[in-house]
Amino acid sequence: MMVPESNRIRFKGQKLLLVDDDASLLKLLSIRLHHLGLNVLTVESAAEALAALPVFNPQLVITDLRMDEMNGMALYEQIQQTRPMLPVIIMTAHGTIKEAVEATSLGVFGFITKPINHIELNEQIEKAFKLHTNLAYDFLDAEWRENIIGQSSVMESLLKDLYHVSQSDISVYIQGESGTGKELVAQAIHKASPRKDKPFVAVNCSAIPEELLESELFGHKRGAFSGAIENRKGLFELADGGVLFLDEIGDMSPSFQVKLLRALQEGEIRPVGESQTRPIDVRVVSASHRDLKQMVEEKTFRLDLYYRLNIVTLKLPNLTQRPEDIPLLVNHFIKSDAKVKKISNEAMEILLGYEWPGNIRELKNVIDQVCAFATTPLIPASLIEKALQKKSLSIPSFNEARKKFERDYLIQLLKLAGGNVSHAARIAKRNRTEFYRLLSRHMLKPANFKEENK
């Protein structure tokens, strides 16, 4: 008797996060998936799943739809905010055509009903890995990411999503605070895309007066207005075949939003003063430090333009969300100064404890300043303190600070102990019962930190 091809599917250790509040089903399904060659982590709630994401870093999430407190669709929406390209398969005992259509229309990768058809589930898992995780490229040493400094899990997740979206021509919206590197991310999308040999053109929409923005983007004919002494190509034409990066798109006036929408919808532009339109082949990447969704709700940004620009959103973390990258960034900025070789441990501690409202741009300015004043190869803490003394610190509440410290401290201990609770509790000088209570409070599972999940 021949074994169906779908039953012979074998995987190669890909990471799968399995979420279900039915403990017995969770155990049976995880055993079966493990036998197929998958590295499976199981959790019994959406809250636990969100806590496990940055530690386990899965390549696929399979979640039950109906769960207490937060259901599968709510979990999917939370995942989308930080990992927009992470595929999610939803399973339910209450499957209906309506639920499946709604889920897939919102971007859910797959939808499967209970009792589970394992052949169908295997095929969906295999398809998810083929489409989302089996791209052949050297991720760590790739040229397209050479200007983005960082090895934190949040940055690695972002860069993986960036690489995936760069392979198509869809519009990408980059949201991030000032100084987080939005233009560098846009450049990386261009370098990783099939358009990499064509132009990359960037424009800051907030830096150009509204009356000149149309001419700047679409070009103009000689004599079209006072000062138009010759025909001039706009940035859309200069970026033909490549990528046009529209920075601070949220500062664009409502009247010009209409003109931009028309150009994107029709795939053509009309220079100021001309009667004929010209076709354009441009991929648009936009960015803003403002919340476009909120602007849409406030009716200051057009909903139709928002959907045209925001096919996929890449949300950049601020610097305090990636503290492990600060030493890398500091060393990178120091290298440009011949007389300075490194920064003292005390100085680095100050940098790690600062809130960085200006993010990477502010960090670079501080390092440039202390390098200019440094008289020895080692930067002392006093120079860092002097550079930061006039800057306002964002002080969290006592409870917020304590909660963050506890969580970070516990994660550090579990990593150090490799998930061994007894070892971690001894280091913390706490008994096992109290230590387990702390872990439960922060939704941390020791199993997530064991060697096989790394």
C-alpha positions as CSV (number, residue, x, y, z in Angstrom):
1,M,0.0,0.0,0.0
2,M,1.4,3.4,-1.0
3,V,1.7,6.1,1.6
4,P,0.1,9.4,0.4
5,E,2.7,12.1,-0.5
6,S,1.2,14.5,2.1
7,N,1.9,11.9,4.9
8,R,5.6,11.8,4.0
9,I,6.2,15.5,4.6
10,R,9.2,16.0,6.9
11,F,10.4,19.2,8.3
12,K,13.9,20.3,9.4
13,G,13.6,21.8,12.9
14,Q,11.6,24.9,11.9
15,K,10.1,26.7,15.0
16,L,6.4,26.5,15.5
17,L,4.4,28.1,18.3
18,L,1.3,26.2,19.1
19,V,-1.5,28.0,21.1
20,D,-4.6,26.2,22.6
21,D,-6.3,26.3,25.9
22,D,-7.2,22.6,25.6
23,A,-4.2,21.0,27.3
24,S,-4.9,17.5,26.2
25,L,-5.3,18.4,22.5
26,L,-2.2,20.7,22.8
27,K,-0.1,17.8,24.0
28,L,-1.3,15.3,21.4
29,L,-0.9,17.7,18.5
30,S,2.5,18.9,19.6
31,I,3.8,15.3,19.9
32,R,2.6,14.6,16.4
33,L,4.1,17.8,14.9
34,H,7.4,17.1,16.8
35,H,7.6,13.7,15.1
36,L,7.3,15.4,11.8
37,G,10.6,17.2,12.6
38,L,9.3,20.5,13.9
39,N,10.6,22.4,16.9
40,V,7.3,22.9,18.8
41,L,6.7,25.2,21.7
42,T,3.2,25.0,23.3
43,V,1.4,27.6,25.3
44,E,-2.1,27.7,26.7
45,S,-3.1,31.3,26.2
46,A,-2.6,34.3,23.9
47,A,-0.9,36.2,26.7
48,E,1.7,33.4,27.0
49,A,2.1,33.3,23.2
50,L,2.9,37.1,23.1
51,A,5.4,36.6,26.0
52,A,7.1,33.7,24.1
53,L,7.4,35.4,20.7
54,P,10.6,37.5,21.3
55,V,12.3,34.6,23.1
56,F,11.3,31.6,20.9
57,N,11.2,33.6,17.7
58,P,8.9,31.1,15.8
59,Q,8.6,30.9,12.0
60,L,4.9,29.9,12.2
61,V,2.1,30.3,14.8
62,I,-0.9,27.9,14.9
63,T,-3.6,29.1,17.3
64,D,-7.0,28.0,18.4
65,L,-9.7,30.6,17.6
66,R,-11.9,30.3,20.7
67,M,-9.9,31.0,23.9
68,D,-10.7,32.9,27.1
69,E,-9.6,36.5,27.6
70,M,-8.0,36.9,24.1
71,N,-9.1,34.8,21.2
72,G,-7.1,33.7,18.1
73,M,-8.0,36.6,15.9
74,A,-7.1,39.1,18.7
75,L,-3.8,37.3,19.1
76,Y,-3.2,37.5,15.3
77,E,-3.9,41.3,15.4
78,Q,-1.3,41.7,18.2
79,I,1.3,39.6,16.3
80,Q,0.7,41.8,13.2
81,Q,1.8,44.9,15.0
82,T,5.3,43.6,15.6
83,R,5.7,40.7,13.2
84,P,3.6,41.5,10.1
85,M,5.1,38.8,7.9
86,L,4.9,36.0,10.5
87,P,2.3,33.4,9.1
88,V,-0.6,32.5,11.4
89,I,-2.9,29.4,11.0
90,I,-6.1,29.5,13.0
91,M,-7.9,26.3,14.0
92,T,-11.4,26.0,15.6
93,A,-14.1,23.5,16.4
94,H,-16.6,26.2,15.4
95,G,-15.4,26.7,11.9
96,T,-17.8,28.3,9.4
97,I,-17.3,29.6,5.9
98,K,-18.0,33.2,7.2
99,E,-15.2,32.9,9.9
100,A,-12.8,31.5,7.4
101,V,-13.4,34.3,4.8
102,E,-13.2,37.0,7.5
103,A,-9.9,35.6,8.9
104,T,-8.2,35.1,5.5
105,S,-9.4,38.5,4.3
106,L,-7.6,40.1,7.3
107,G,-4.3,38.3,6.3
108,V,-4.5,35.1,8.3
109,F,-2.4,32.6,6.4
110,G,-4.6,29.6,6.9
111,F,-7.8,28.3,8.6
112,I,-8.5,24.7,9.6
113,T,-11.4,23.1,11.5
114,K,-11.4,20.6,14.3
115,P,-11.3,17.6,14.3
116,I,-8.1,18.3,12.4
117,N,-7.4,16.7,9.1
118,H,-3.7,16.1,9.6
119,I,-2.9,15.8,5.9
120,E,-4.4,19.2,5.3
121,L,-2.6,20.7,8.3
122,N,0.7,19.3,7.1
123,E,0.2,20.8,3.7
124,Q,-0.7,24.2,5.1
125,I,2.4,24.2,7.4
126,E,4.7,23.2,4.5
127,K,3.2,25.9,2.3
128,A,3.7,28.5,5.1
129,F,7.4,27.6,5.4
130,K,7.9,27.7,1.7
131,L,6.4,31.1,1.2
132,H,7.7,32.8,4.4
133,T,10.9,31.1,5.7
134,N,12.7,29.1,3.0
135,L,14.2,32.0,1.0
136,A,17.8,31.3,0.0
137,Y,19.9,34.2,1.1
138,D,22.7,34.8,3.6
139,F,20.7,36.8,6.0
140,L,23.5,37.9,8.4
141,D,26.1,39.0,5.9
142,A,23.8,40.3,3.2
143,E,24.8,43.5,1.5
144,W,21.4,45.0,1.6
145,R,21.5,45.3,5.4
146,E,25.1,46.4,5.9
147,N,24.1,50.0,7.0
148,I,21.7,48.8,9.7
149,I,23.5,48.1,12.9
150,G,21.9,45.7,15.3
151,Q,21.6,42.1,16.3
152,S,18.7,42.3,18.9
153,S,15.8,39.9,18.4
154,V,13.4,42.7,17.6
155,M,15.7,44.0,14.9
156,E,16.3,40.6,13.4
157,S,12.5,40.0,13.2
158,L,12.1,43.4,11.6
159,L,14.8,42.7,9.0
160,K,13.4,39.3,8.1
161,D,10.0,41.0,7.5
162,L,11.7,43.7,5.5
163,Y,13.4,41.2,3.3
164,H,10.2,39.4,2.6
165,V,8.3,42.5,1.6
166,S,11.2,43.8,-0.5
167,Q,10.8,40.9,-2.9
168,S,7.4,42.2,-4.3
169,D,6.3,45.6,-5.5
170,I,3.8,46.3,-2.8
171,S,3.7,49.7,-1.1
172,V,5.4,49.8,2.3
173,Y,4.7,52.2,5.1
174,I,7.4,52.7,7.7
175,Q,6.3,54.0,11.1
176,G,8.9,55.1,13.7
177,E,9.9,57.9,16.0
178,S,12.3,60.5,14.8
179,G,15.8,59.2,14.7
180,T,15.0,55.5,14.4
181,G,16.4,55.1,10.9
182,K,13.4,55.2,8.6
183,E,15.4,56.2,5.5
184,L,18.0,53.5,6.1
185,V,15.2,50.9,6.3
186,A,13.8,52.3,3.0
187,Q,17.2,52.0,1.4
188,A,17.5,48.4,2.6
189,I,14.1,47.6,1.0
190,H,15.5,49.0,-2.3
191,K,18.8,47.2,-2.0
192,A,17.1,43.8,-1.3
193,S,14.5,44.2,-4.1
194,P,14.6,43.4,-7.8
195,R,14.8,47.2,-8.4
196,K,18.2,47.5,-6.7
197,D,20.0,48.5,-9.9
198,K,17.5,51.3,-10.5
199,P,17.4,54.7,-8.7
200,F,16.5,55.3,-5.1
201,V,15.1,58.8,-4.6
202,A,14.2,60.2,-1.2
203,V,12.2,63.3,-0.4
204,N,11.2,64.8,2.9
205,C,7.6,66.0,2.4
206,S,7.7,68.3,5.4
207,A,10.8,70.1,4.2
208,I,9.2,71.4,0.9
209,P,6.6,74.2,0.8
210,E,3.2,73.0,-0.3
211,E,3.3,75.3,-3.4
212,L,6.5,73.6,-4.6
213,L,5.7,70.0,-3.7
214,E,3.8,69.3,-6.9
215,S,6.6,70.6,-9.1
216,E,9.2,68.7,-7.0
217,L,7.4,65.4,-7.4
218,F,5.8,65.7,-10.8
219,G,8.1,68.1,-12.6
220,H,7.2,71.2,-14.6
221,K,7.3,72.8,-18.0
222,R,9.3,75.9,-18.8
223,G,7.2,79.0,-18.1
224,A,4.6,77.1,-16.0
225,F,5.1,79.5,-13.1
226,S,7.4,82.4,-12.1
227,G,11.0,81.0,-11.8
228,A,10.3,77.9,-14.1
229,I,13.1,78.9,-16.6
230,E,13.5,75.4,-18.0
231,N,11.7,72.0,-18.3
232,R,12.4,70.0,-15.2
233,K,11.8,66.3,-14.4
234,G,10.1,65.5,-11.1
235,L,11.3,63.0,-8.5
236,F,8.7,60.4,-9.8
237,E,10.4,60.5,-13.2
238,L,13.9,60.5,-11.7
239,A,13.0,57.4,-9.7
240,D,11.6,55.6,-12.8
241,G,12.1,51.8,-12.5
242,G,13.3,52.2,-8.9
243,V,12.0,53.3,-5.5
244,L,10.6,56.7,-4.4
245,F,10.8,57.2,-0.6
246,L,8.3,59.8,0.7
247,D,9.4,60.7,4.2
248,E,7.1,62.4,6.7
249,I,4.1,61.7,4.5
250,G,1.8,62.6,7.4
251,D,2.8,66.3,6.9
252,M,1.4,66.4,3.3
253,S,-1.6,68.7,2.9
254,P,-5.1,67.3,2.2
255,S,-5.2,69.0,-1.2
256,F,-1.9,67.5,-2.3
257,Q,-3.0,64.1,-1.0
258,V,-5.6,64.0,-3.7
259,K,-3.0,64.6,-6.4
260,L,-0.7,62.0,-5.1
261,L,-3.5,59.4,-4.8
262,R,-4.5,60.1,-8.4
263,A,-0.9,59.5,-9.6
264,L,-0.6,56.2,-7.7
265,Q,-4.0,55.0,-8.9
266,E,-3.4,55.8,-12.5
267,G,0.3,55.0,-12.6
268,E,1.0,58.3,-14.4
269,I,1.9,61.9,-13.6
270,R,1.3,65.3,-15.2
271,P,4.1,67.9,-14.9
272,V,2.9,71.4,-13.9
273,G,2.0,73.3,-17.0
274,E,1.7,70.3,-19.3
275,S,-1.6,68.9,-20.7
276,Q,-0.3,65.3,-21.3
277,T,0.3,62.7,-18.7
278,R,3.4,60.5,-18.5
279,P,3.5,56.8,-17.3
280,I,5.6,56.0,-14.3
281,D,7.0,52.8,-13.0
282,V,7.9,53.5,-9.4
283,R,7.6,51.6,-6.1
284,V,6.6,53.9,-3.3
285,V,7.9,53.5,0.2
286,S,6.5,56.1,2.7
287,A,7.3,56.9,6.3
288,S,6.2,59.1,9.2
289,H,6.8,59.6,12.9
290,R,3.0,60.3,13.1
291,D,0.2,57.7,13.5
292,L,-1.5,57.7,10.1
293,K,-4.3,55.6,11.4
294,Q,-5.1,58.1,14.0
295,M,-4.9,60.9,11.4
296,V,-7.4,59.0,9.2
297,E,-9.8,58.9,12.2
298,E,-9.2,62.6,12.8
299,K,-10.0,63.2,9.0
300,T,-6.6,64.9,8.4
301,F,-5.3,62.0,6.2
302,R,-7.3,60.4,3.4
303,L,-8.5,56.9,4.0
304,D,-8.1,55.9,0.3
305,L,-4.5,57.2,0.2
306,Y,-3.8,55.4,3.5
307,Y,-4.8,52.1,2.1
308,R,-2.9,52.8,-1.1
309,L,0.4,53.5,0.8
310,N,-0.1,51.1,3.7
311,I,-0.3,47.6,2.1
312,V,2.3,46.5,4.7
313,T,3.5,48.4,7.8
314,L,7.0,48.0,9.2
315,K,7.1,49.5,12.7
316,L,10.6,50.5,13.8
317,P,11.4,50.0,17.5
318,N,12.8,53.0,19.4
319,L,16.2,52.7,20.9
320,T,15.0,51.8,24.4
321,Q,13.3,48.8,23.0
322,R,16.6,47.4,21.7
323,P,19.1,48.2,24.5
324,E,21.4,45.3,23.5
325,D,22.1,47.2,20.2
326,I,23.4,50.3,22.0
327,P,27.0,49.0,22.5
328,L,27.1,48.0,18.8
329,L,26.0,51.4,17.7
330,V,28.4,53.2,20.1
331,N,31.4,51.2,18.8
332,H,30.2,51.8,15.2
333,F,30.1,55.6,15.8
334,I,33.4,55.6,17.6
335,K,35.3,53.9,14.7
336,S,35.0,57.1,12.7
337,D,37.2,58.9,15.2
338,A,40.9,58.0,15.0
339,K,41.9,59.2,18.5
340,V,39.2,57.4,20.4
341,K,39.3,53.6,20.7
342,K,36.6,52.6,23.2
343,I,34.2,53.7,25.9
344,S,34.5,52.9,29.6
345,N,32.2,50.5,31.3
346,E,30.8,53.2,33.6
347,A,30.1,55.4,30.5
348,M,28.3,52.6,28.8
349,E,26.1,52.0,31.9
350,I,25.0,55.6,31.7
351,L,24.2,55.2,28.0
352,L,22.2,52.0,28.6
353,G,20.2,53.8,31.4
354,Y,19.2,56.8,29.3
355,E,15.8,57.0,27.6
356,W,16.9,58.4,24.2
357,P,14.0,60.5,23.1
358,G,16.0,61.3,19.9
359,N,16.8,57.6,19.4
360,I,19.8,56.6,17.2
361,R,20.3,60.1,15.8
362,E,20.6,61.5,19.4
363,L,23.0,58.7,20.3
364,K,25.2,59.5,17.3
365,N,25.2,63.2,18.3
366,V,26.3,62.4,21.8
367,I,29.1,60.1,20.7
368,D,30.3,62.7,18.2
369,Q,30.3,65.3,20.9
370,V,32.3,63.2,23.5
371,C,34.8,62.1,20.8
372,A,35.4,65.8,20.0
373,F,36.2,66.5,23.6
374,A,38.0,63.3,24.4
375,T,41.7,63.7,25.3
376,T,42.4,60.0,25.9
377,P,41.6,56.8,23.9
378,L,39.1,55.8,26.6
379,I,35.9,57.8,26.9
380,P,35.2,58.4,30.6
381,A,31.8,58.5,32.3
382,S,32.2,62.3,33.0
383,L,32.1,63.2,29.3
384,I,28.9,61.2,28.8
385,E,27.3,62.9,31.8
386,K,28.3,66.3,30.5
387,A,26.8,65.5,27.1
388,L,23.5,64.3,28.6
389,Q,23.1,66.8,31.5
390,K,21.0,69.3,29.5
391,K,18.8,66.6,28.1
392,S,15.5,65.8,29.7
393,L,15.1,62.2,31.1
394,S,11.8,60.4,30.7
395,I,11.2,59.0,34.2
396,P,8.7,56.1,34.4
397,S,6.5,55.6,37.4
398,F,7.8,53.5,40.3
399,N,5.5,50.6,39.5
400,E,6.4,50.7,35.8
401,A,10.1,50.8,36.5
402,R,9.9,47.9,39.0
403,K,7.8,45.8,36.7
404,K,10.3,46.4,33.8
405,F,13.2,45.6,36.1
406,E,11.7,42.4,37.3
407,R,10.9,41.1,33.9
408,D,14.3,42.0,32.4
409,Y,16.0,40.6,35.5
410,L,14.1,37.3,35.3
411,I,14.8,36.9,31.5
412,Q,18.5,37.5,32.2
413,L,18.5,34.9,34.9
414,L,16.7,32.3,32.8
415,K,19.0,32.9,29.9
416,L,22.0,32.5,32.2
417,A,20.6,29.4,33.8
418,G,19.5,27.9,30.5
419,G,15.9,27.6,31.8
420,N,17.0,25.7,35.0
421,V,14.6,27.2,37.6
422,S,16.6,25.8,40.6
423,H,19.8,27.3,39.3
424,A,18.1,30.7,38.6
425,A,16.4,30.8,42.0
426,R,19.7,30.2,43.7
427,I,21.4,33.0,41.9
428,A,18.5,35.3,42.8
429,K,18.6,34.0,46.4
430,R,14.9,33.1,46.4
431,N,13.1,29.9,47.0
432,R,11.6,28.0,44.1
433,T,8.0,28.6,45.0
434,E,8.5,32.4,45.1
435,F,10.5,32.3,41.9
436,Y,7.8,30.4,40.1
437,R,5.3,32.9,41.3
438,L,7.4,35.7,39.8
439,L,7.7,33.9,36.5
440,S,4.0,33.4,36.4
441,R,3.4,37.1,37.0
442,H,5.4,38.0,34.0
443,M,4.1,35.1,31.8
444,L,7.6,33.6,31.5
445,K,8.1,29.9,30.9
446,P,11.5,28.3,31.8
447,A,11.1,25.8,28.9
448,N,11.4,28.7,26.5
449,F,14.9,29.3,27.6
450,K,16.3,25.8,27.3
451,E,19.0,25.1,24.8
452,E,16.7,23.3,22.3
453,N,14.5,26.4,21.9
454,K,17.4,28.7,21.0
